[in-house]
């Protein structure tokens, strides 16, 4: 019986060591930025704070935050609401997933502890998965280096290589892959119907003291290194 208990404890410790939760460190905060832990209340985000899987972050007008996730840097742009849905370290890979509800994020993804980086950003309309790549994602996915796999919520997938653009319209990827321009400005991808996408930004109250921070249509800008 004792041997059985010891074996169970060893297996449990092995499982914990093979899937370790990571913490993100808040590097900079400018303006009005708030966070909400799992089941918690909204609180001001400050430099030096730690964030975990399940943390939601909301930025106000002209406000932003920078978060270190392992060796990677995530920049949360103004008028953004996002959630760190996955932040964990396994034996051979570091998994990071961001759910972007509204707004814009930029990620500089680098290897951590010499492990493969599984990094993805989900929005209401599409998911972008990293393959050791430099790219931007909005209503266009622009690939600067390597390749990027993009999947819509309807399961349509396409891979773009360096020097290519892919259009994302609603839940549809265009059939045509075009050559990218030398310089690209950040582009938004709307999660609203086309008849509503041009409507003014509406305020969203994120909690006590939030002051109804405004949010923009969903977009994501990702730079992978």
Buried (B, 14 or more C-beta within 10 A) or exposed (E): EEEEEEEEEEEEEEEEEEEEEBBBBBBEBEEBBBBBEEEEEBBEBEEEBEBEBBBBBBBBEEBBBBBBBBBBBBBBBBBBBBBBBBBBBBEEEBBBBBBBBBBBBBBBBEBBEEBEBBBBBBBBBBBBBBBBBBBBBBBBBBBBBBBBBBBBEEEEEBBBEBEBBBBBBBEEBEEEBBEBEEEBEEBBBBBBEEEEBEEEEEEBEBBEEBBEBBBBBBBBBBBBE
